[in-house]
């Protein structure tokens, strides 16, 4: 059996657990759908009060939707690995021939089911409650940019997970350290163009910034694939680099954890 | 060919205070294919460390280890395909999912297709007699049920080498007996399978294992079949002595006075009797010890020579008793 078959089967198995397990507790709908709307609403009202152009409503709604995927990467992939370790599931996984990337992919895909629900709910509620308007013709380029962004974010999630793999609880600090700055730099609730040029430069190496900008341009401004070619090219270039780095980091941390006896060490 | 082989295997841990612990210290052993091999040792002796290295979860500090000929460091993925590990008291799994759903997830880690996975789950449910609770959530299971589920999980890939780390720990007599029966069956049905077992229970090791190694402070201090190990105390004589009353310090006094080579005790609170198990160099020493007990005012209700057990061997070699 090829390594990739094993990877995808392991990922499918873990995603099944996450989706089925999550739906055994339907209360998640409240947390995932209604609570995130509060943040989006507060930003929308702030823009309305300031008399911002109506496109800004769409910007904010899309930003609110996309932040869910960033949270899924940090907490759904990274921090979940911490819990896998604490409950002894990681130990069982590591004894199997399935690659660790499969477990992480499964957690990401499984988490994406809930995240997608959250993101779509925010968009639908944004349209219904705040009158956000989107350009339907931009759906295809938006989907393409979205998928590329997700793959790049998965690579980032792998790197974050490797911190949890090695340092367990201390990994929370690193995840928190990443959460807010990335939210700031990716322009979740405003266009990045309002930031100083230097900060824009830093922000442009974050896939979420490029992805979000591309999705906004296609769904709000109606840009087509050709007009988004730079976004697509940048994300496409980022993916192999981030993937390579993530796999190297993950492998390094796995070996280091085995050497230092931390791989299965609990209560850390 | 050996199923498991270690050569001068060592593992050192560094504590937070900078001190060094030699969890394994030059362990060399070979386990034959088709064997149930037992590893006996007190807490902290290095049993779990050895299993972790053999199951690729931990890297050795030095030395070599092979499972079915594969190097556990350089060929870890090959090793993982043919092994599995089950630990006593393990609670791995997803509490909100049922036994069947959890087992199906594990089939995916070994590359079964979705349908094949469910078929394998049905097979394991039948093998382990889990029909009654197969559709029950994991967080609702009793300790005995959990351990059956753990064993089913360990058999998902039909492993060539199965590591069982204290598999009957904390189980009631009936479930423990069932699991011992299953272990025997696993070897009987597939004679090329190897089972590497660690246990605290002497009787379990004696009942199940073809050969037993005793590990103490990271070193293998004895290795052989149960009868061979018992020969290590064949020069000595073993006595079972019953003394009226509960005397927890009596053994210490006997050893301080060098009246016996090793001594262990059990108190029966209900009958108010202390049962001593004393190993002497010869009959003369036994007579002197019993005489001392009587002279010291203890009421000796019975004293008779018994056959040596693994417990006596362990006590002689390690100096402490494995608590049963």
Interface residues (C-beta under 8 A of the other chain):
Chain A: X1 X5 X6 X9 X10 X12 X13 X14 X16 X17 X20 X21 X24 X25 X87 X88 X89 X91 X92 X93 X94 X95 X96 X97 X98 X102 X255 X258 X259 X261 X263 X264
Chain B: X13 X52 X55 X56 X57 X58 X59 X77 X80 X81 X83 X84 X85 X90 X91 X92 X93 X94 X96 X97 X101 X102 X104 X105 X106 X107 X108 X109 X110 X111 X112 X113 X114 X117 X153 X157
